[in-house]
Amino acid sequence: MTLQADNVQSTLQEIESREAEFWDTATSHLTDDDLQTEKVNPDQDALDRSRVALLGRLVGKRVLDVGCGSGLWSVFMASKGAEVWAVDISPQSVALTKRRAELNGVSTNINAAVMSAVEMDFPSGFFDLVHGQDIIHHLDATSFGKEVARVLKPTGRAVFSENCANNPLLMFARNNLCGRWGIPKWSSDDEYPLTRARLAQFGRFFKHTDVEYPSFLFFHYLNAKFFRYESDLVNRLVGGADRAIWAYLPFLRQYSYRQIICCRNPLLLPKDEPTEANPDGVAPHGEKGFLVALIALLALGVILWRLKPGEPAGHATRIDERSE
Ligand SMILES: C[S@@+](CC[C@H](N)C(=O)[O-])C[C@H]1O[C@@H](n2cnc3c(N)ncnc32)[C@H](O)[C@@H]1O
């Protein structure tokens, strides 16, 4: 039993040291110029706008930015009057957060430290708000959910921007194509896009968990991976296609690659204890809806392609007949 517990602990340490090394390297190219010019952009970006709205008024709030990276959101929240505590497992990321705070004149409002997100050095009920971008999917969702619920005040909330594993086509591309044939892979080996089951494990530690899809990002990522935004025409086409799907086919929004999560009212005892029959403690959720919708869309596309506006269905046949 003890041996097993030791093994689990050493595995967690190994994962954390691999993550620290990966993110130390991934952020090493950032210059002072990057740290000064890169900004959160709620006016242009629907994901940023939705997150800013969920964070609410920040003046005087004690906020934790967990997995802060190079501190983009820590600095944004500090500039809106929050007292920010920023933590990350990567020493280089924490150093960059401090530097970004200095360059943007908010270093007195930010305390940044190297710390594990699943075992934080803060007292229980310390924070009004927890914020995180792309962090849940790097961690064990149960340990992290428990820790976030612990450090939040009973009336507190946690707001996350995360990737999303709901779209089977994107997951197929990620699992089989990225990192091969010159297609870039940006992720570390220890992360996987956030599945519904893992989000539910995290959400068991909160009374309410809401998910939003403020924009539909699907073709955008295919473009990033396969064309690297190099063609203006492709950029415009994919932007239009994603926006049209978000606007006219709202049932497909859940298959976007990005999601915004808001968890409210932390619980001392998690709800829906997992059982042997259901180890995740959540209803199994297939993605059949996506495939049915995709087939329906393809069928609709074929019908529209065959039927030109203002012409009867037999038009093509009649042209063939005339030319014979
Ligand atoms: C995808 S990056 C996101 C960084 C930042 N939030 C952003 O959006 O720019 C994931 C971050 O999580 C951090 N991380 C990974 N595992 C962690 C852990 N166990 N504790 C704290 N931070 C961790 C990594 O070092 C990295 O900075």
The ligand as an SDF file (V2000), in Angstrom:
LIG
                    3D

 27 29  0  0  0  0  0  0  0  0999 V2000
   -0.6130   25.8070  -21.9370 C   0  0  0  0  0  0  0  0  0  0  0  0
    0.3680   26.6040  -20.7230 S   0  0  0  0  0  0  0  0  0  0  0  0
   -0.7130   27.9630  -20.3260 C   0  0  0  0  0  0  0  0  0  0  0  0
    0.0230   29.1220  -19.7250 C   0  0  0  0  0  0  0  0  0  0  0  0
   -0.8190   30.3820  -19.5090 C   0  0  0  0  0  0  0  0  0  0  0  0
   -1.9560   30.1400  -18.6620 N   0  0  0  0  0  0  0  0  0  0  0  0
   -1.2220   30.9520  -20.8210 C   0  0  0  0  0  0  0  0  0  0  0  0
   -2.3510   30.7470  -21.2290 O   0  0  0  0  0  0  0  0  0  0  0  0
   -0.4000   31.5890  -21.4780 O   0  0  0  0  0  0  0  0  0  0  0  0
    0.1670   25.5290  -19.3420 C   0  0  0  0  0  0  0  0  0  0  0  0
    0.8790   26.0370  -18.1030 C   0  0  0  0  0  0  0  0  0  0  0  0
    0.5810   25.1780  -17.0010 O   0  0  0  0  0  0  0  0  0  0  0  0
    1.7500   25.0260  -16.2440 C   0  0  0  0  0  0  0  0  0  0  0  0
    1.6430   23.7900  -15.4410 N   0  0  0  0  0  0  0  0  0  0  0  0
    1.6470   22.5090  -15.8870 C   0  0  0  0  0  0  0  0  0  0  0  0
    1.5320   21.6580  -14.8510 N   0  0  0  0  0  0  0  0  0  0  0  0
    1.4550   22.4190  -13.7260 C   0  0  0  0  0  0  0  0  0  0  0  0
    1.3240   22.1220  -12.3410 C   0  0  0  0  0  0  0  0  0  0  0  0
    1.2650   20.8560  -11.8940 N   0  0  0  0  0  0  0  0  0  0  0  0
    1.2780   23.1370  -11.4640 N   0  0  0  0  0  0  0  0  0  0  0  0
    1.3430   24.4380  -11.8970 C   0  0  0  0  0  0  0  0  0  0  0  0
    1.4740   24.7710  -13.1980 N   0  0  0  0  0  0  0  0  0  0  0  0
    1.5180   23.7760  -14.1010 C   0  0  0  0  0  0  0  0  0  0  0  0
    2.8570   24.9760  -17.2760 C   0  0  0  0  0  0  0  0  0  0  0  0
    4.1210   25.2500  -16.7430 O   0  0  0  0  0  0  0  0  0  0  0  0
    2.3850   26.0430  -18.2680 C   0  0  0  0  0  0  0  0  0  0  0  0
    2.8790   27.3200  -17.9380 O   0  0  0  0  0  0  0  0  0  0  0  0
  1  2  1  0
  2  3  1  0
  2 10  1  0
  3  4  1  0
  4  5  1  0
  5  6  1  0
  5  7  1  0
  7  8  2  0
  7  9  1  0
 10 11  1  0
 11 12  1  0
 11 26  1  0
 12 13  1  0
 13 14  1  0
 13 24  1  0
 14 15  1  0
 14 23  1  0
 15 16  2  0
 16 17  1  0
 17 18  1  0
 17 23  2  0
 18 19  1  0
 18 20  2  0
 20 21  1  0
 21 22  2  0
 22 23  1  0
 24 25  1  0
 24 26  1  0
 26 27  1  0
M  CHG  2   2   1   9  -1
M  END
$$$$
